[in-house]
Amino acid sequence: MTTTGQLRSAEIKRKTAETDISLRLLLDGSGKAVIDTGVGFFNHMLTLFSVHGGFDLSIAAAGDLDVDDHHTVEDVGICLGQAFSSALGDKAGIMRYGTSYVPMDEALARVVVDFSNRPYVHYGVTLPDRKVGTFDTELTKEFLRALALHGGITIHVDLLHGENAHHIIEAVFKALARAMATATARRGDDTVLSSKGSL
């Protein structure tokens, strides 16, 4: 059960034939990020996520980048989802819902989340480029899908407008962070925000 004074944190380790990941998450942090996934642009996005969500996040990931970035990005999403789920427990006392609009120059993204225990992703984003640096831009959706599935989160992402792929993805990650910070914030009691009494 999530209580007012409880330290909401989690440590996740995942090792497969494709990746070896260690992740630590502190929900009520100061936005301190120590990120090393071997994927430069992804490191940048996860750092933004940590800073703008106010989450302390440490990730060390080694993956089969000689194949491509897919397994690393997806498995980090799995671990981050598991970390949120573990840190929140039965989700008692949290706001549950979060919405954020974030601009990044010409791009404007909206992200709405529900820690409902019903994973789902709507991804209304069309990206103009298939690559940002060496990063496959389609992996943004794969990351969100893994995060939602393993965190029990409904995530709706819509790009309202944008032209530059870097700006678009950055706006999405920042909006995701702020929406999740709102959703995981404490309400001041230990009840579960559901007419069913549980999520």
Stockholm file with secondary structure:
# STOCKHOLM 1.0

chainA/1-199         MTTTGQLRSAEIKRKTAETDISLRLLLDGSGKAVIDTGVGFFNHMLTLFSVHGGFDLSIAAAGDLDVDDHHTVEDVGICLGQAFSSALGDKAGIMRYGTSYVPMDEALARVVVDFSNRPYVHYGVTLPDRKVGTFDTELTKEFLRALALHGGITIHVDLLHGENAHHIIEAVFKALARAMATATARRGDDTVLSSKGSL
#=GR chainA/1-199 SS CCCTTCCCEEEEEEECSSEEEEEEEESSSCCCEEEECSCHHHHHHHHHHHHHHTCEEEEEEEECTTTCSHHHHHHHHHHHHHHHHHHHTTCTTBCCEEEEEEEETTEEEEEEEECSSCCEEEEECCCSCSEETTEETTHHHHHHHHHHHHHTCEEEEEEEECSCHHHHHHHHHHHHHHHHHHHHSBCSSCCCSSTTSCC
#=GC SS_cons         CCCTTCCCEEEEEEECSSEEEEEEEESSSCCCEEEECSCHHHHHHHHHHHHHHTCEEEEEEEECTTTCSHHHHHHHHHHHHHHHHHHHTTCTTBCCEEEEEEEETTEEEEEEEECSSCCEEEEECCCSCSEETTEETTHHHHHHHHHHHHHTCEEEEEEEECSCHHHHHHHHHHHHHHHHHHHHSBCSSCCCSSTTSCC
//
